[in-house]
Amino acid sequence: MYITAHAAAGAAIGQFMPSVLFAFIAGFVSHLILDMIPHGDEWIKDWKLFRTKMQRTTVAALIDLCGVIAMTIYWINHSDVSQLPYMLAGIAGAIAPDALWGLYELTKSPILKWYKIMHRTGHYLVFKTRLTVIQGFILQIPLVIALTWIIMNY
């Protein structure tokens, strides 16, 4: 999933958690669960606009991060202030798995290699199929809209 979809899930789930720690953990777990669903962003590595995999991944992550920032500002401005710590912890937890993966890609740290393997395996644990980028957007945009509705109404 794109980081924006993970952040939306983390924010929505975070609102229902009894503590910031639980919100973070629930966001983290939600990321791993959502990644089991085919989501159409696997093709980023095939972009021809950039020479290296790292350039493609960096550009995609920066674009996605802009989406997360914009949506988080929107959610903050349309939510109950008392829920903000839980929402932000849920967002942080939901983004953390990809941040750890990115940290591994940047450093190739042996400490994080097991995590990279586990995270990658989770993507194909349930479904082996891949979606096109368009199919991914068709799946993820309604998901973000539905989660935004939950964030704003609960």
C-alpha positions as CSV (number, residue, x, y, z in Angstrom):
1,M,0.0,0.0,0.0
2,Y,1.0,3.6,-0.4
3,I,2.1,5.2,2.8
4,T,-1.0,7.5,2.6
5,A,-3.3,4.5,2.9
6,H,-1.3,3.1,5.8
7,A,-1.4,6.4,7.5
8,A,-5.2,6.7,7.1
9,A,-5.6,3.2,8.6
10,G,-3.3,4.1,11.5
11,A,-5.2,7.4,12.2
12,A,-8.6,5.7,12.1
13,I,-7.5,2.8,14.3
14,G,-5.6,5.1,16.7
15,Q,-8.8,6.9,17.6
16,F,-10.2,3.7,19.2
17,M,-7.1,2.8,21.2
18,P,-6.9,3.3,25.0
19,S,-3.3,4.6,24.9
20,V,-0.7,6.1,22.6
21,L,1.4,2.9,22.9
22,F,-1.5,0.7,21.8
23,A,-2.3,3.1,19.0
24,F,1.3,2.9,17.7
25,I,1.3,-0.9,18.0
26,A,-2.1,-1.2,16.3
27,G,-0.9,1.1,13.5
28,F,2.2,-1.1,13.0
29,V,0.1,-4.3,12.9
30,S,-2.4,-2.7,10.5
31,H,0.4,-2.0,8.1
32,L,1.5,-5.6,8.1
33,I,-2.1,-6.8,7.6
34,L,-2.8,-4.3,4.8
35,D,0.4,-5.2,3.0
36,M,-1.0,-8.8,2.6
37,I,-3.6,-7.4,0.2
38,P,-2.3,-6.9,-3.4
39,H,-2.0,-3.1,-3.8
40,G,-0.4,-2.1,-7.1
41,D,2.7,-0.2,-6.1
42,E,5.1,-3.1,-6.9
43,W,5.7,-1.6,-10.3
44,I,7.5,1.5,-9.0
45,K,10.8,-0.4,-9.4
46,D,10.1,-0.6,-13.2
47,W,9.7,3.2,-13.7
48,K,12.0,4.2,-16.6
49,L,12.1,7.9,-15.6
50,F,14.9,7.3,-13.1
51,R,18.1,5.4,-13.6
52,T,18.3,3.5,-10.3
53,K,16.0,1.6,-8.1
54,M,17.0,3.9,-5.2
55,Q,16.0,7.0,-7.3
56,R,12.7,5.5,-8.2
57,T,12.0,4.5,-4.6
58,T,13.1,7.9,-3.2
59,V,10.9,9.8,-5.6
60,A,7.9,7.6,-5.0
61,A,8.4,7.9,-1.2
62,L,8.7,11.7,-1.4
63,I,5.5,12.0,-3.4
64,D,3.7,9.7,-1.0
65,L,5.1,11.6,2.0
66,C,3.6,14.8,0.6
67,G,0.2,12.9,0.4
68,V,0.6,11.8,4.0
69,I,1.4,15.3,5.2
70,A,-1.5,16.8,3.3
71,M,-4.0,14.2,4.6
72,T,-2.7,14.4,8.1
73,I,-3.2,18.2,8.1
74,Y,-6.7,17.6,6.8
75,W,-7.5,14.9,9.4
76,I,-6.1,17.1,12.2
77,N,-8.3,20.1,11.1
78,H,-11.4,17.9,11.0
79,S,-11.0,15.7,14.1
80,D,-11.6,15.9,17.8
81,V,-8.5,17.5,19.4
82,S,-8.6,15.0,22.2
83,Q,-8.0,12.2,19.7
84,L,-4.9,13.7,18.1
85,P,-2.2,12.0,20.2
86,Y,-3.8,8.6,19.4
87,M,-4.2,9.4,15.7
88,L,-0.6,10.6,15.4
89,A,0.7,7.5,17.2
90,G,-1.4,5.3,14.9
91,I,0.0,7.1,11.9
92,A,3.6,6.8,13.2
93,G,3.1,3.1,13.8
94,A,1.5,2.6,10.4
95,I,4.4,4.3,8.7
96,A,7.2,2.6,10.8
97,P,7.3,-0.7,8.8
98,D,8.1,1.1,5.6
99,A,10.5,3.4,7.4
100,L,12.4,0.4,8.7
101,W,12.5,-1.1,5.3
102,G,13.8,2.1,3.8
103,L,16.4,2.3,6.5
104,Y,17.6,-1.2,5.5
105,E,17.7,-0.2,1.8
106,L,19.8,2.8,2.6
107,T,22.2,1.2,5.1
108,K,22.0,-2.6,4.2
109,S,22.4,-3.1,7.9
110,P,22.6,-6.8,8.9
111,I,20.5,-5.9,11.9
112,L,17.5,-5.0,9.7
113,K,18.0,-7.7,7.0
114,W,15.7,-10.1,8.9
115,Y,13.0,-7.4,9.0
116,K,13.3,-6.7,5.3
117,I,12.9,-10.4,4.5
118,M,9.9,-10.7,6.8
119,H,8.3,-7.5,5.5
120,R,8.7,-8.6,1.9
121,T,7.4,-12.1,2.6
122,G,4.3,-10.6,4.1
123,H,3.3,-9.0,0.8
124,Y,2.8,-12.4,-0.8
125,L,1.7,-14.4,2.3
126,V,-2.0,-14.6,1.4
127,F,-2.2,-13.5,-2.3
128,K,0.4,-14.2,-5.0
129,T,-1.1,-11.9,-7.6
130,R,0.0,-8.4,-8.4
131,L,-2.2,-5.5,-9.4
132,T,-1.4,-2.8,-12.0
133,V,-0.8,0.8,-10.8
134,I,-4.4,1.7,-11.9
135,Q,-5.9,-1.2,-10.1
136,G,-3.9,-0.2,-7.0
137,F,-5.3,3.3,-7.2
138,I,-8.8,1.9,-7.7
139,L,-8.3,-0.1,-4.4
140,Q,-6.5,2.5,-2.3
141,I,-8.3,5.7,-3.1
142,P,-11.7,4.4,-1.9
143,L,-10.0,2.9,1.2
144,V,-8.4,6.3,2.1
145,I,-11.8,8.0,1.5
146,A,-13.6,5.5,3.8
147,L,-10.9,5.8,6.5
148,T,-11.1,9.6,6.3
149,W,-14.8,9.4,6.8
150,I,-14.2,7.3,9.9
151,I,-11.5,9.7,11.2
152,M,-13.8,12.7,10.8
153,N,-16.9,11.0,12.3
154,Y,-15.6,9.2,15.3
